[in-house]
Amino acid sequence: MRRRLPVHGEQRKHPHLLGIAAAQAVEHYEITRYGTMLAWAKQLGLSQVEDLLKETLAEEESTDELLSELAEDAINPQAA
């Protein structure tokens, strides 16, 4: 059986669904940008910049993983 996303009044029952989805969209965008900048830094031989971007990219990936766990373990089961 297919489930649909909550709309209008139903959003009040599960307000965290859209918040988690929006936060993950932002994280995914940031991961792609930092990944691109990291590739440029490597190509340009900017090792200090590369180190900072690796650290930042790891933080973004960690945040994305936490959001996924939160959604999968807590938010999604409540909404189902």
mmCIF file of the N, C-alpha and C atoms, coordinates in Angstrom:
data_MODEL
# 
_entry.id   MODEL 
# 
loop_
_atom_site.group_PDB 
_atom_site.id 
_atom_site.type_symbol 
_atom_site.label_atom_id 
_atom_site.label_alt_id 
_atom_site.label_comp_id 
_atom_site.label_asym_id 
_atom_site.label_entity_id 
_atom_site.label_seq_id 
_atom_site.pdbx_PDB_ins_code 
_atom_site.Cartn_x 
_atom_site.Cartn_y 
_atom_site.Cartn_z 
_atom_site.occupancy 
_atom_site.B_iso_or_equiv 
_atom_site.pdbx_formal_charge 
_atom_site.auth_seq_id 
_atom_site.auth_comp_id 
_atom_site.auth_asym_id 
_atom_site.auth_atom_id 
_atom_site.pdbx_PDB_model_num 
ATOM 1   N N  . MET A 1 1  ? 0.838  -1.180 0.000  1.00 0.00 ? 1  MET A N  1 
ATOM 2   C CA . MET A 1 1  ? 0.000  0.000  0.000  1.00 0.00 ? 1  MET A CA 1 
ATOM 3   C C  . MET A 1 1  ? 0.885  1.246  0.000  1.00 0.00 ? 1  MET A C  1 
ATOM 4   N N  . ARG A 1 2  ? 0.598  2.153  -0.886 1.00 0.00 ? 2  ARG A N  1 
ATOM 5   C CA . ARG A 1 2  ? 1.379  3.388  -0.962 1.00 0.00 ? 2  ARG A CA 1 
ATOM 6   C C  . ARG A 1 2  ? 0.895  4.381  0.083  1.00 0.00 ? 2  ARG A C  1 
ATOM 7   N N  . ARG A 1 3  ? 1.838  5.053  0.703  1.00 0.00 ? 3  ARG A N  1 
ATOM 8   C CA . ARG A 1 3  ? 1.520  6.119  1.654  1.00 0.00 ? 3  ARG A CA 1 
ATOM 9   C C  . ARG A 1 3  ? 1.789  7.441  0.975  1.00 0.00 ? 3  ARG A C  1 
ATOM 10  N N  . ARG A 1 4  ? 1.019  8.427  1.326  1.00 0.00 ? 4  ARG A N  1 
ATOM 11  C CA . ARG A 1 4  ? 1.260  9.761  0.767  1.00 0.00 ? 4  ARG A CA 1 
ATOM 12  C C  . ARG A 1 4  ? 1.788  10.663 1.873  1.00 0.00 ? 4  ARG A C  1 
ATOM 13  N N  . LEU A 1 5  ? 2.477  11.696 1.453  1.00 0.00 ? 5  LEU A N  1 
ATOM 14  C CA . LEU A 1 5  ? 2.985  12.662 2.420  1.00 0.00 ? 5  LEU A CA 1 
ATOM 15  C C  . LEU A 1 5  ? 1.825  13.398 3.072  1.00 0.00 ? 5  LEU A C  1 
ATOM 16  N N  . PRO A 1 6  ? 1.966  13.760 4.325  1.00 0.00 ? 6  PRO A N  1 
ATOM 17  C CA . PRO A 1 6  ? 0.896  14.508 4.984  1.00 0.00 ? 6  PRO A CA 1 
ATOM 18  C C  . PRO A 1 6  ? 0.748  15.894 4.360  1.00 0.00 ? 6  PRO A C  1 
ATOM 19  N N  . VAL A 1 7  ? -0.492 16.353 4.289  1.00 0.00 ? 7  VAL A N  1 
ATOM 20  C CA . VAL A 1 7  ? -0.749 17.685 3.757  1.00 0.00 ? 7  VAL A CA 1 
ATOM 21  C C  . VAL A 1 7  ? -1.637 18.453 4.718  1.00 0.00 ? 7  VAL A C  1 
ATOM 22  N N  . HIS A 1 8  ? -1.508 19.740 4.675  1.00 0.00 ? 8  HIS A N  1 
ATOM 23  C CA . HIS A 1 8  ? -2.313 20.690 5.447  1.00 0.00 ? 8  HIS A CA 1 
ATOM 24  C C  . HIS A 1 8  ? -2.524 20.254 6.898  1.00 0.00 ? 8  HIS A C  1 
ATOM 25  N N  . GLY A 1 9  ? -3.719 19.904 7.290  1.00 0.00 ? 9  GLY A N  1 
ATOM 26  C CA . GLY A 1 9  ? -4.027 19.576 8.672  1.00 0.00 ? 9  GLY A CA 1 
ATOM 27  C C  . GLY A 1 9  ? -3.246 18.387 9.195  1.00 0.00 ? 9  GLY A C  1 
ATOM 28  N N  . GLU A 1 10 ? -2.922 17.446 8.302  1.00 0.00 ? 10 GLU A N  1 
ATOM 29  C CA . GLU A 1 10 ? -2.168 16.274 8.722  1.00 0.00 ? 10 GLU A CA 1 
ATOM 30  C C  . GLU A 1 10 ? -0.750 16.631 9.137  1.00 0.00 ? 10 GLU A C  1 
ATOM 31  N N  . GLN A 1 11 ? -0.219 17.721 8.608  1.00 0.00 ? 11 GLN A N  1 
ATOM 32  C CA . GLN A 1 11 ? 1.130  18.138 8.974  1.00 0.00 ? 11 GLN A CA 1 
ATOM 33  C C  . GLN A 1 11 ? 1.225  18.448 10.461 1.00 0.00 ? 11 GLN A C  1 
ATOM 34  N N  . ARG A 1 12 ? 0.144  18.866 11.057 1.00 0.00 ? 12 ARG A N  1 
ATOM 35  C CA . ARG A 1 12 ? 0.149  19.177 12.478 1.00 0.00 ? 12 ARG A CA 1 
ATOM 36  C C  . ARG A 1 12 ? 0.384  17.924 13.320 1.00 0.00 ? 12 ARG A C  1 
ATOM 37  N N  . LYS A 1 13 ? -0.044 16.759 12.806 1.00 0.00 ? 13 LYS A N  1 
ATOM 38  C CA . LYS A 1 13 ? 0.156  15.507 13.527 1.00 0.00 ? 13 LYS A CA 1 
ATOM 39  C C  . LYS A 1 13 ? 1.629  15.078 13.505 1.00 0.00 ? 13 LYS A C  1 
ATOM 40  N N  . HIS A 1 14 ? 2.347  15.410 12.430 1.00 0.00 ? 14 HIS A N  1 
ATOM 41  C CA . HIS A 1 14 ? 3.731  14.973 12.236 1.00 0.00 ? 14 HIS A CA 1 
ATOM 42  C C  . HIS A 1 14 ? 4.586  16.150 11.736 1.00 0.00 ? 14 HIS A C  1 
ATOM 43  N N  . PRO A 1 15 ? 4.739  17.176 12.547 1.00 0.00 ? 15 PRO A N  1 
ATOM 44  C CA . PRO A 1 15 ? 5.436  18.379 12.071 1.00 0.00 ? 15 PRO A CA 1 
ATOM 45  C C  . PRO A 1 15 ? 6.910  18.148 11.777 1.00 0.00 ? 15 PRO A C  1 
ATOM 46  N N  . HIS A 1 16 ? 7.498  17.101 12.330 1.00 0.00 ? 16 HIS A N  1 
ATOM 47  C CA . HIS A 1 16 ? 8.930  16.874 12.153 1.00 0.00 ? 16 HIS A CA 1 
ATOM 48  C C  . HIS A 1 16 ? 9.270  16.265 10.789 1.00 0.00 ? 16 HIS A C  1 
ATOM 49  N N  . LEU A 1 17 ? 8.281  15.689 10.121 1.00 0.00 ? 17 LEU A N  1 
ATOM 50  C CA . LEU A 1 17 ? 8.546  15.059 8.828  1.00 0.00 ? 17 LEU A CA 1 
ATOM 51  C C  . LEU A 1 17 ? 9.161  16.028 7.836  1.00 0.00 ? 17 LEU A C  1 
ATOM 52  N N  . LEU A 1 18 ? 8.510  17.131 7.637  1.00 0.00 ? 18 LEU A N  1 
ATOM 53  C CA . LEU A 1 18 ? 8.996  18.090 6.651  1.00 0.00 ? 18 LEU A CA 1 
ATOM 54  C C  . LEU A 1 18 ? 10.265 18.783 7.121  1.00 0.00 ? 18 LEU A C  1 
ATOM 55  N N  . GLY A 1 19 ? 10.399 18.974 8.415  1.00 0.00 ? 19 GLY A N  1 
ATOM 56  C CA . GLY A 1 19 ? 11.620 19.596 8.946  1.00 0.00 ? 19 GLY A CA 1 
ATOM 57  C C  . GLY A 1 19 ? 12.839 18.730 8.702  1.00 0.00 ? 19 GLY A C  1 
ATOM 58  N N  . ILE A 1 20 ? 12.707 17.443 8.950  1.00 0.00 ? 20 ILE A N  1 
ATOM 59  C CA . ILE A 1 20 ? 13.816 16.514 8.709  1.00 0.00 ? 20 ILE A CA 1 
ATOM 60  C C  . ILE A 1 20 ? 14.143 16.469 7.217  1.00 0.00 ? 20 ILE A C  1 
ATOM 61  N N  . ALA A 1 21 ? 13.126 16.392 6.386  1.00 0.00 ? 21 ALA A N  1 
ATOM 62  C CA . ALA A 1 21 ? 13.349 16.338 4.938  1.00 0.00 ? 21 ALA A CA 1 
ATOM 63  C C  . ALA A 1 21 ? 14.048 17.603 4.448  1.00 0.00 ? 21 ALA A C  1 
ATOM 64  N N  . ALA A 1 22 ? 13.630 18.745 4.946  1.00 0.00 ? 22 ALA A N  1 
ATOM 65  C CA . ALA A 1 22 ? 14.251 20.001 4.541  1.00 0.00 ? 22 ALA A CA 1 
ATOM 66  C C  . ALA A 1 22 ? 15.698 20.082 5.023  1.00 0.00 ? 22 ALA A C  1 
ATOM 67  N N  . ALA A 1 23 ? 15.932 19.653 6.253  1.00 0.00 ? 23 ALA A N  1 
ATOM 68  C CA . ALA A 1 23 ? 17.294 19.686 6.790  1.00 0.00 ? 23 ALA A CA 1 
ATOM 69  C C  . ALA A 1 23 ? 18.213 18.763 5.992  1.00 0.00 ? 23 ALA A C  1 
ATOM 70  N N  . GLN A 1 24 ? 17.705 17.600 5.606  1.00 0.00 ? 24 GLN A N  1 
ATOM 71  C CA . GLN A 1 24 ? 18.526 16.692 4.811  1.00 0.00 ? 24 GLN A CA 1 
ATOM 72  C C  . GLN A 1 24 ? 18.793 17.250 3.420  1.00 0.00 ? 24 GLN A C  1 
ATOM 73  N N  . ALA A 1 25 ? 17.832 17.934 2.847  1.00 0.00 ? 25 ALA A N  1 
ATOM 74  C CA . ALA A 1 25 ? 18.046 18.547 1.536  1.00 0.00 ? 25 ALA A CA 1 
ATOM 75  C C  . ALA A 1 25 ? 19.181 19.568 1.620  1.00 0.00 ? 25 ALA A C  1 
ATOM 76  N N  . VAL A 1 26 ? 19.190 20.346 2.679  1.00 0.00 ? 26 VAL A N  1 
ATOM 77  C CA . VAL A 1 26 ? 20.261 21.329 2.874  1.00 0.00 ? 26 VAL A CA 1 
ATOM 78  C C  . VAL A 1 26 ? 21.599 20.614 3.041  1.00 0.00 ? 26 VAL A C  1 
ATOM 79  N N  . GLU A 1 27 ? 21.629 19.565 3.848  1.00 0.00 ? 27 GLU A N  1 
ATOM 80  C CA . GLU A 1 27 ? 22.873 18.829 4.061  1.00 0.00 ? 27 GLU A CA 1 
ATOM 81  C C  . GLU A 1 27 ? 23.390 18.234 2.754  1.00 0.00 ? 27 GLU A C  1 
ATOM 82  N N  . HIS A 1 28 ? 22.511 17.678 1.954  1.00 0.00 ? 28 HIS A N  1 
ATOM 83  C CA . HIS A 1 28 ? 22.929 17.084 0.684  1.00 0.00 ? 28 HIS A CA 1 
ATOM 84  C C  . HIS A 1 28 ? 23.502 18.146 -0.250 1.00 0.00 ? 28 HIS A C  1 
ATOM 85  N N  . TYR A 1 29 ? 22.883 19.298 -0.265 1.00 0.00 ? 29 TYR A N  1 
ATOM 86  C CA . TYR A 1 29 ? 23.407 20.398 -1.086 1.00 0.00 ? 29 TYR A CA 1 
ATOM 87  C C  . TYR A 1 29 ? 24.801 20.785 -0.597 1.00 0.00 ? 29 TYR A C  1 
ATOM 88  N N  . GLU A 1 30 ? 24.953 20.940 0.716  1.00 0.00 ? 30 GLU A N  1 
ATOM 89  C CA . GLU A 1 30 ? 26.244 21.329 1.275  1.00 0.00 ? 30 GLU A CA 1 
ATOM 90  C C  . GLU A 1 30 ? 27.309 20.275 0.988  1.00 0.00 ? 30 GLU A C  1 
ATOM 91  N N  . ILE A 1 31 ? 26.946 18.998 1.091  1.00 0.00 ? 31 ILE A N  1 
ATOM 92  C CA . ILE A 1 31 ? 27.900 17.923 0.807  1.00 0.00 ? 31 ILE A CA 1 
ATOM 93  C C  . ILE A 1 31 ? 28.392 18.017 -0.628 1.00 0.00 ? 31 ILE A C  1 
ATOM 94  N N  . THR A 1 32 ? 27.498 18.271 -1.562 1.00 0.00 ? 32 THR A N  1 
ATOM 95  C CA . THR A 1 32 ? 27.924 18.371 -2.962 1.00 0.00 ? 32 THR A CA 1 
ATOM 96  C C  . THR A 1 32 ? 28.822 19.579 -3.186 1.00 0.00 ? 32 THR A C  1 
ATOM 97  N N  . ARG A 1 33 ? 28.509 20.686 -2.539 1.00 0.00 ? 33 ARG A N  1 
ATOM 98  C CA . ARG A 1 33 ? 29.340 21.894 -2.710 1.00 0.00 ? 33 ARG A CA 1 
ATOM 99  C C  . ARG A 1 33 ? 30.728 21.711 -2.106 1.00 0.00 ? 33 ARG A C  1 
ATOM 100 N N  . TYR A 1 34 ? 30.776 21.185 -0.886 1.00 0.00 ? 34 TYR A N  1 
ATOM 101 C CA . TYR A 1 34 ? 32.078 20.970 -0.255 1.00 0.00 ? 34 TYR A CA 1 
ATOM 102 C C  . TYR A 1 34 ? 32.884 19.924 -1.017 1.00 0.00 ? 34 TYR A C  1 
ATOM 103 N N  . GLY A 1 35 ? 32.233 18.905 -1.540 1.00 0.00 ? 35 GLY A N  1 
ATOM 104 C CA . GLY A 1 35 ? 32.934 17.907 -2.342 1.00 0.00 ? 35 GLY A CA 1 
ATOM 105 C C  . GLY A 1 35 ? 33.548 18.509 -3.587 1.00 0.00 ? 35 GLY A C  1 
ATOM 106 N N  . THR A 1 36 ? 32.811 19.382 -4.236 1.00 0.00 ? 36 THR A N  1 
ATOM 107 C CA . THR A 1 36 ? 33.324 20.057 -5.423 1.00 0.00 ? 36 THR A CA 1 
ATOM 108 C C  . THR A 1 36 ? 34.506 20.957 -5.071 1.00 0.00 ? 36 THR A C  1 
ATOM 109 N N  . MET A 1 37 ? 34.356 21.734 -4.011 1.00 0.00 ? 37 MET A N  1 
ATOM 110 C CA . MET A 1 37 ? 35.447 22.622 -3.609 1.00 0.00 ? 37 MET A CA 1 
ATOM 111 C C  . MET A 1 37 ? 36.681 21.833 -3.175 1.00 0.00 ? 37 MET A C  1 
ATOM 112 N N  . LEU A 1 38 ? 36.468 20.678 -2.564 1.00 0.00 ? 38 LEU A N  1 
ATOM 113 C CA . LEU A 1 38 ? 37.582 19.823 -2.167 1.00 0.00 ? 38 LEU A CA 1 
ATOM 114 C C  . LEU A 1 38 ? 38.341 19.336 -3.406 1.00 0.00 ? 38 LEU A C  1 
ATOM 115 N N  . ALA A 1 39 ? 37.616 18.939 -4.428 1.00 0.00 ? 39 ALA A N  1 
ATOM 116 C CA . ALA A 1 39 ? 38.258 18.501 -5.674 1.00 0.00 ? 39 ALA A CA 1 
ATOM 117 C C  . ALA A 1 39 ? 39.071 19.641 -6.286 1.00 0.00 ? 39 ALA A C  1 
ATOM 118 N N  . TRP A 1 40 ? 38.527 20.842 -6.260 1.00 0.00 ? 40 TRP A N  1 
ATOM 119 C CA . TRP A 1 40 ? 39.261 22.003 -6.794 1.00 0.00 ? 40 TRP A CA 1 
ATOM 120 C C  . TRP A 1 40 ? 40.524 22.273 -5.973 1.00 0.00 ? 40 TRP A C  1 
ATOM 121 N N  . ALA A 1 41 ? 40.398 22.224 -4.648 1.00 0.00 ? 41 ALA A N  1 
ATOM 122 C CA . ALA A 1 41 ? 41.549 22.474 -3.784 1.00 0.00 ? 41 ALA A CA 1 
ATOM 123 C C  . ALA A 1 41 ? 42.654 21.448 -4.048 1.00 0.00 ? 41 ALA A C  1 
ATOM 124 N N  . LYS A 1 42 ? 42.275 20.181 -4.223 1.00 0.00 ? 42 LYS A N  1 
ATOM 125 C CA . LYS A 1 42 ? 43.265 19.144 -4.529 1.00 0.00 ? 42 LYS A CA 1 
ATOM 126 C C  . LYS A 1 42 ? 43.969 19.446 -5.845 1.00 0.00 ? 42 LYS A C  1 
ATOM 127 N N  . GLN A 1 43 ? 43.168 19.797 -6.847 1.00 0.00 ? 43 GLN A N  1 
ATOM 128 C CA . GLN A 1 43 ? 43.720 20.049 -8.171 1.00 0.00 ? 43 GLN A CA 1 
ATOM 129 C C  . GLN A 1 43 ? 44.647 21.263 -8.168 1.00 0.00 ? 43 GLN A C  1 
ATOM 130 N N  . LEU A 1 44 ? 44.349 22.234 -7.323 1.00 0.00 ? 44 LEU A N  1 
ATOM 131 C CA . LEU A 1 44 ? 45.161 23.449 -7.255 1.00 0.00 ? 44 LEU A CA 1 
ATOM 132 C C  . LEU A 1 44 ? 46.311 23.331 -6.263 1.00 0.00 ? 44 LEU A C  1 
ATOM 133 N N  . GLY A 1 45 ? 46.384 22.206 -5.561 1.00 0.00 ? 45 GLY A N  1 
ATOM 134 C CA . GLY A 1 45 ? 47.465 22.003 -4.610 1.00 0.00 ? 45 GLY A CA 1 
ATOM 135 C C  . GLY A 1 45 ? 47.356 22.851 -3.356 1.00 0.00 ? 45 GLY A C  1 
ATOM 136 N N  . LEU A 1 46 ? 46.133 23.182 -2.960 1.00 0.00 ? 46 LEU A N  1 
ATOM 137 C CA . LEU A 1 46 ? 45.902 24.002 -1.771 1.00 0.00 ? 46 LEU A CA 1 
ATOM 138 C C  . LEU A 1 46 ? 45.685 23.088 -0.566 1.00 0.00 ? 46 LEU A C  1 
ATOM 139 N N  . SER A 1 47 ? 46.764 22.590 -0.010 1.00 0.00 ? 47 SER A N  1 
ATOM 140 C CA . SER A 1 47 ? 46.657 21.564 1.030  1.00 0.00 ? 47 SER A CA 1 
ATOM 141 C C  . SER A 1 47 ? 45.980 22.063 2.300  1.00 0.00 ? 47 SER A C  1 
ATOM 142 N N  . GLN A 1 48 ? 46.216 23.304 2.705  1.00 0.00 ? 48 GLN A N  1 
ATOM 143 C CA . GLN A 1 48 ? 45.554 23.821 3.910  1.00 0.00 ? 48 GLN A CA 1 
ATOM 144 C C  . GLN A 1 48 ? 44.048 23.935 3.696  1.00 0.00 ? 48 GLN A C  1 
ATOM 145 N N  . VAL A 1 49 ? 43.661 24.408 2.540  1.00 0.00 ? 49 VAL A N  1 
ATOM 146 C CA . VAL A 1 49 ? 42.239 24.509 2.195  1.00 0.00 ? 49 VAL A CA 1 
ATOM 147 C C  . VAL A 1 49 ? 41.638 23.116 2.114  1.00 0.00 ? 49 VAL A C  1 
ATOM 148 N N  . GLU A 1 50 ? 42.381 22.204 1.517  1.00 0.00 ? 50 GLU A N  1 
ATOM 149 C CA . GLU A 1 50 ? 41.929 20.817 1.392  1.00 0.00 ? 50 GLU A CA 1 
ATOM 150 C C  . GLU A 1 50 ? 41.638 20.212 2.767  1.00 0.00 ? 50 GLU A C  1 
ATOM 151 N N  . ASP A 1 51 ? 42.531 20.432 3.711  1.00 0.00 ? 51 ASP A N  1 
ATOM 152 C CA . ASP A 1 51 ? 42.333 19.908 5.067  1.00 0.00 ? 51 ASP A CA 1 
ATOM 153 C C  . ASP A 1 51 ? 41.066 20.467 5.711  1.00 0.00 ? 51 ASP A C  1 
ATOM 154 N N  . LEU A 1 52 ? 40.851 21.765 5.570  1.00 0.00 ? 52 LEU A N  1 
ATOM 155 C CA . LEU A 1 52 ? 39.657 22.385 6.140  1.00 0.00 ? 52 LEU A CA 1 
ATOM 156 C C  . LEU A 1 52 ? 38.386 21.864 5.479  1.00 0.00 ? 52 LEU A C  1 
ATOM 157 N N  . LEU A 1 53 ? 38.429 21.705 4.180  1.00 0.00 ? 53 LEU A N  1 
ATOM 158 C CA . LEU A 1 53 ? 37.256 21.203 3.468  1.00 0.00 ? 53 LEU A CA 1 
ATOM 159 C C  . LEU A 1 53 ? 36.964 19.745 3.815  1.00 0.00 ? 53 LEU A C  1 
ATOM 160 N N  . LYS A 1 54 ? 38.001 18.936 4.005  1.00 0.00 ? 54 LYS A N  1 
ATOM 161 C CA . LYS A 1 54 ? 37.797 17.542 4.420  1.00 0.00 ? 54 LYS A CA 1 
ATOM 162 C C  . LYS A 1 54 ? 37.095 17.498 5.778  1.00 0.00 ? 54 LYS A C  1 
ATOM 163 N N  . GLU A 1 55 ? 37.543 18.361 6.687  1.00 0.00 ? 55 GLU A N  1 
ATOM 164 C CA . GLU A 1 55 ? 36.940 18.410 8.022  1.00 0.00 ? 55 GLU A CA 1 
ATOM 165 C C  . GLU A 1 55 ? 35.477 18.844 7.938  1.00 0.00 ? 55 GLU A C  1 
ATOM 166 N N  . THR A 1 56 ? 35.227 19.876 7.166  1.00 0.00 ? 56 THR A N  1 
ATOM 167 C CA . THR A 1 56 ? 33.861 20.384 7.025  1.00 0.00 ? 56 THR A CA 1 
ATOM 168 C C  . THR A 1 56 ? 32.966 19.359 6.345  1.00 0.00 ? 56 THR A C  1 
ATOM 169 N N  . LEU A 1 57 ? 33.480 18.704 5.317  1.00 0.00 ? 57 LEU A N  1 
ATOM 170 C CA . LEU A 1 57 ? 32.709 17.683 4.607  1.00 0.00 ? 57 LEU A CA 1 
ATOM 171 C C  . LEU A 1 57 ? 32.347 16.531 5.552  1.00 0.00 ? 57 LEU A C  1 
ATOM 172 N N  . ALA A 1 58 ? 33.299 16.121 6.380  1.00 0.00 ? 58 ALA A N  1 
ATOM 173 C CA . ALA A 1 58 ? 33.034 15.047 7.346  1.00 0.00 ? 58 ALA A CA 1 
ATOM 174 C C  . ALA A 1 58 ? 31.938 15.455 8.328  1.00 0.00 ? 58 ALA A C  1 
ATOM 175 N N  . GLU A 1 59 ? 31.946 16.705 8.766  1.00 0.00 ? 59 GLU A N  1 
ATOM 176 C CA . GLU A 1 59 ? 30.904 17.203 9.672  1.00 0.00 ? 59 GLU A CA 1 
ATOM 177 C C  . GLU A 1 59 ? 29.540 17.177 9.006  1.00 0.00 ? 59 GLU A C  1 
ATOM 178 N N  . GLU A 1 60 ? 29.468 17.591 7.753  1.00 0.00 ? 60 GLU A N  1 
ATOM 179 C CA . GLU A 1 60 ? 28.196 17.599 7.022  1.00 0.00 ? 60 GLU A CA 1 
ATOM 180 C C  . GLU A 1 60 ? 27.677 16.173 6.829  1.00 0.00 ? 60 GLU A C  1 
ATOM 181 N N  . GLU A 1 61 ? 28.580 15.252 6.493  1.00 0.00 ? 61 GLU A N  1 
ATOM 182 C CA . GLU A 1 61 ? 28.174 13.863 6.309  1.00 0.00 ? 61 GLU A CA 1 
ATOM 183 C C  . GLU A 1 61 ? 27.694 13.252 7.627  1.00 0.00 ? 61 GLU A C  1 
ATOM 184 N N  . SER A 1 62 ? 28.344 13.616 8.711  1.00 0.00 ? 62 SER A N  1 
ATOM 185 C CA . SER A 1 62 ? 27.922 13.134 10.028 1.00 0.00 ? 62 SER A CA 1 
ATOM 186 C C  . SER A 1 62 ? 26.531 13.650 10.381 1.00 0.00 ? 62 SER A C  1 
ATOM 187 N N  . THR A 1 63 ? 26.299 14.921 10.115 1.00 0.00 ? 63 THR A N  1 
ATOM 188 C CA . THR A 1 63 ? 24.988 15.508 10.384 1.00 0.00 ? 63 THR A CA 1 
ATOM 189 C C  . THR A 1 63 ? 23.913 14.825 9.548  1.00 0.00 ? 63 THR A C  1 
ATOM 190 N N  . ASP A 1 64 ? 24.210 14.558 8.283  1.00 0.00 ? 64 ASP A N  1 
ATOM 191 C CA . ASP A 1 64 ? 23.261 13.870 7.414  1.00 0.00 ? 64 ASP A CA 1 
ATOM 192 C C  . ASP A 1 64 ? 22.947 12.477 7.954  1.00 0.00 ? 64 ASP A C  1 
ATOM 193 N N  . GLU A 1 65 ? 23.959 11.775 8.427  1.00 0.00 ? 65 GLU A N  1 
ATOM 194 C CA . GLU A 1 65 ? 23.756 10.438 8.991  1.00 0.00 ? 65 GLU A CA 1 
ATOM 195 C C  . GLU A 1 65 ? 22.871 10.500 10.235 1.00 0.00 ? 65 GLU A C  1 
ATOM 196 N N  . LEU A 1 66 ? 23.109 11.479 11.085 1.00 0.00 ? 66 LEU A N  1 
ATOM 197 C CA . LEU A 1 66 ? 22.272 11.642 12.276 1.00 0.00 ? 66 LEU A CA 1 
ATOM 198 C C  . LEU A 1 66 ? 20.819 11.932 11.912 1.00 0.00 ? 66 LEU A C  1 
ATOM 199 N N  . LEU A 1 67 ? 20.618 12.775 10.917 1.00 0.00 ? 67 LEU A N  1 
ATOM 200 C CA . LEU A 1 67 ? 19.258 13.078 10.466 1.00 0.00 ? 67 LEU A CA 1 
ATOM 201 C C  . LEU A 1 67 ? 18.586 11.834 9.904  1.00 0.00 ? 67 LEU A C  1 
ATOM 202 N N  . SER A 1 68 ? 19.336 11.031 9.168  1.00 0.00 ? 68 SER A N  1 
ATOM 203 C CA . SER A 1 68 ? 18.781 9.784  8.621  1.00 0.00 ? 68 SER A CA 1 
ATOM 204 C C  . SER A 1 68 ? 18.374 8.840  9.741  1.00 0.00 ? 68 SER A C  1 
ATOM 205 N N  . GLU A 1 69 ? 19.240 8.697  10.730 1.00 0.00 ? 69 GLU A N  1 
ATOM 206 C CA . GLU A 1 69 ? 18.918 7.821  11.861 1.00 0.00 ? 69 GLU A CA 1 
ATOM 207 C C  . GLU A 1 69 ? 17.692 8.320  12.609 1.00 0.00 ? 69 GLU A C  1 
ATOM 208 N N  . LEU A 1 70 ? 17.619 9.614  12.815 1.00 0.00 ? 70 LEU A N  1 
ATOM 209 C CA . LEU A 1 70 ? 16.470 10.193 13.498 1.00 0.00 ? 70 LEU A CA 1 
ATOM 210 C C  . LEU A 1 70 ? 15.189 9.907  12.727 1.00 0.00 ? 70 LEU A C  1 
ATOM 211 N N  . ALA A 1 71 ? 15.232 10.120 11.426 1.00 0.00 ? 71 ALA A N  1 
ATOM 212 C CA . ALA A 1 71 ? 14.049 9.875  10.603 1.00 0.00 ? 71 ALA A CA 1 
ATOM 213 C C  . ALA A 1 71 ? 13.668 8.396  10.611 1.00 0.00 ? 71 ALA A C  1 
ATOM 214 N N  . GLU A 1 72 ? 14.635 7.524  10.383 1.00 0.00 ? 72 GLU A N  1 
ATOM 215 C CA . GLU A 1 72 ? 14.355 6.095  10.266 1.00 0.00 ? 72 GLU A CA 1 
ATOM 216 C C  . GLU A 1 72 ? 13.929 5.459  11.592 1.00 0.00 ? 72 GLU A C  1 
ATOM 217 N N  . ASP A 1 73 ? 14.534 5.907  12.673 1.00 0.00 ? 73 ASP A N  1 
ATOM 218 C CA . ASP A 1 73 ? 14.264 5.267  13.971 1.00 0.00 ? 73 ASP A CA 1 
ATOM 219 C C  . ASP A 1 73 ? 13.109 5.882  14.754 1.00 0.00 ? 73 ASP A C  1 
ATOM 220 N N  . ALA A 1 74 ? 12.846 7.153  14.545 1.00 0.00 ? 74 ALA A N  1 
ATOM 221 C CA . ALA A 1 74 ? 11.847 7.821  15.386 1.00 0.00 ? 74 ALA A CA 1 
ATOM 222 C C  . ALA A 1 74 ? 10.707 8.454  14.593 1.00 0.00 ? 74 ALA A C  1 
ATOM 223 N N  . ILE A 1 75 ? 11.035 9.308  13.674 1.00 0.00 ? 75 ILE A N  1 
ATOM 224 C CA . ILE A 1 75 ? 10.007 10.111 12.989 1.00 0.00 ? 75 ILE A CA 1 
ATOM 225 C C  . ILE A 1 75 ? 9.178  9.272  12.015 1.00 0.00 ? 75 ILE A C  1 
ATOM 226 N N  . ASN A 1 76 ? 9.823  8.535  11.119 1.00 0.00 ? 76 ASN A N  1 
ATOM 227 C CA . ASN A 1 76 ? 9.086  7.769  10.118 1.00 0.00 ? 76 ASN A CA 1 
ATOM 228 C C  . ASN A 1 76 ? 8.143  6.726  10.728 1.00 0.00 ? 76 ASN A C  1 
ATOM 229 N N  . PRO A 1 77 ? 8.591  5.938  11.723 1.00 0.00 ? 77 PRO A N  1 
ATOM 230 C CA . PRO A 1 77 ? 7.677  4.955  12.308 1.00 0.00 ? 77 PRO A CA 1 
ATOM 231 C C  . PRO A 1 77 ? 6.446  5.600  12.961 1.00 0.00 ? 77 PRO A C  1 
ATOM 232 N N  . GLN A 1 78 ? 6.606  6.751  13.549 1.00 0.00 ? 78 GLN A N  1 
ATOM 233 C CA . GLN A 1 78 ? 5.474  7.435  14.165 1.00 0.00 ? 78 GLN A CA 1 
ATOM 234 C C  . GLN A 1 78 ? 4.469  7.902  13.115 1.00 0.00 ? 78 GLN A C  1 
ATOM 235 N N  . ALA A 1 79 ? 4.980  8.265  11.957 1.00 0.00 ? 79 ALA A N  1 
ATOM 236 C CA . ALA A 1 79 ? 4.108  8.797  10.910 1.00 0.00 ? 79 ALA A CA 1 
ATOM 237 C C  . ALA A 1 79 ? 3.389  7.702  10.122 1.00 0.00 ? 79 ALA A C  1 
ATOM 238 N N  . ALA A 1 80 ? 3.933  6.511  10.159 1.00 0.00 ? 80 ALA A N  1 
ATOM 239 C CA . ALA A 1 80 ? 3.365  5.412  9.353  1.00 0.00 ? 80 ALA A CA 1 
ATOM 240 C C  . ALA A 1 80 ? 1.999  4.975  9.866  1.00 0.00 ? 80 ALA A C  1 
# 
